[in-house]
Amino acid sequence: MKLNGFNFNFKIRVRWAEVDPQEIVFNAKYLEYGEITVSEYYRNLGIKLYNNTSREYFDTALVKATIEFKKSAKVEDILHIFSRITKIGKTSINQEIEIYNADTKEHLTSIELIYVDYDASTGKSRVVPDKMRNLIEDFEKSGSSECFSQII
């Protein structure tokens, strides 16, 4: 399945620990799916968000999350997750995530996450580096990009 305007996607299976007594994915788990998606998106660009060297150059802190539930996911469902960066501000990055059932193609959830580039040494946001901005913008336009390790 392809989703117009989204160059990044991956699949994940719903596990038993992610569902509630109603046997549907517990609502808070969608934020975990969002975090997994952010990690996978940047890993696709060659950025390891949890690597100390990478974090000195670029690191993220979530400042806002919006989730719109449309249909329920259930245990053993395969989720097809699509993501794109929709805006890069001075210090912030908006990431859109759309979650579909991979088998039925039903749209399950929409998530918007807003992050700031975060400097852990000062505890404050910082300007998104130009090389990082260019890497993301190039990927969003073309679907391919150079590896992050080549720019730091």
C-alpha positions, 0 to 999 in steps of 0.5 A: 500500500502507498499513501500519497505524499508519504515517503516513509512507511513500515509495518508492525504487529500488534502484540498481546501486551498492547491491548486492553480487556476489550482486546483492542489497542489501549489508547496510550499505546498509540503514543508508543507507536508514534515514538517507534515511528519517529525513531524508525523515520530518523533511522531511515535517514541514518540518524540514531536518536539514542546515540550520544554523538548524534544527540549532541548535534540533533535531539528531540523532545516532544512538546505536543501530541494530537491523536485522532482515533478512527477505528480500533486495532486488535491483537495480531493486526499488522499495522502499516504506518506512514509518516512525514515531516510537514513543517520545520520551524526555527526549533520545532519539527511537526511529524504526521503519522497515519496508521492503517490496517495492513490487511483491510487497508482501513484507516485507524489513527492519525497522529500529529507530533511536535518536537523541538530540537533539544539540548540536554546539556542546557535543558532548552530547545535549540535551532534545528541545524541547517544540514538537518533541515536540508536532509529532511527536506530533501528526503520529503521531496525525493524519497531518498537522501544522503546518510546523516553520518555524512553530514556531522 
